[in-house]
Every structure is written in structure tokens, then in C-alpha cells.
């Protein structure tokens, strides 16, 4: 269960070449989906089917409007949404508890690294870039970011902001807000 939730979070970050690797994405998705269908009783309801169809249609319309329809992108995003929805349906409330826990741990990891970033951004950035360039799985995503999978740095206008495990600070903030809301709901605030 932990792996299924972590998978949904990891592949939504899109900060490292590991999280954008299509072979890893399809491999992990296939294995986890195979596991789910073999070890649980999955019932695909009409409501589930309607949600998936609406998502497909909205995604196609949005992509065509922006003249940016890429079939592989569309299919991979659809599969990720399908897998996330399937995970939520299977785990029910447990999904939200695990999601909150994983985000909490990732936020804790980012705090000491962010303090180091504030003390000496250039040093930390250069160390991260050296690690990226020498370890194949970290491979460079672009020239403005440095990623160590659980933590991301952005040079330029994000040097004094915490990107955490996401590609930029506002996405990280959004990922932190969801567990806060989940916690409030779970504890009847």
C-alpha cells in the first residue's frame, strides 16, 4: 500500500529523469496494476468509468486547444490518473493517511537541505550538479535545476525558496497543503 501511494507521488513530481523515465513509469505501473488485479477484488463501476471518460475528454480538449496534443503524454497522464484513482478506491481512507505520512517525511527531509541552501546556495547547487552528472540515475533534467530525487534546487529566481521534492516552490506548497487539509478532516477540525 505504501508503495502504491509513493508511486503516485513520485511520478507526479517530474523533477528527475527517474520520475520522467517512460520505461520505469510503464514498468512500475504494469507491475503494480498486475499486483492489484491479482491480489484484490477490483470492481470497475459506472461511476469509475464515467470519471475516466470525462478525464480523457477534458485532457484531449485541453491539449487540442493549446495545439499540444502528444499521444504518449496523454496516455501516460491518463494512466497515472487511472492508477491514482484505482489506488484511492482500493485503499479508501488508508490512502490519505499514507499520503499525509509520506509528504510529512519528504517535508522533513527538505528542511535541513533548505537551510543549507540558504547558507550557501552555490555550494549546495554545485555539489548536486556534480552528483547528477556522475550518477546516471540522477541525470540532468535541465541547466537551471539540480535534483537529488527527494529534493530539488532551482537556480535563478527560486534560490531562496524551498522546492522540496517538487519542480518548483509553489508545487511543493500545494503538495504540503493537501496533507494539512487531510489532517484537519481526519481529526474533525
PyMOL commands that set and color helices and strands:
alter all, ss='L'
color gray80, all
select helices_A, chain A and resi 2-13+22-39+46-65+71-91+93-119+121-134+136-138+169-186
alter helices_A, ss='H'
color red, helices_A
select strands_A, chain A and resi 145-147+152-154
alter strands_A, ss='S'
color yellow, strands_A
deselect
rebuild
show_as cartoon
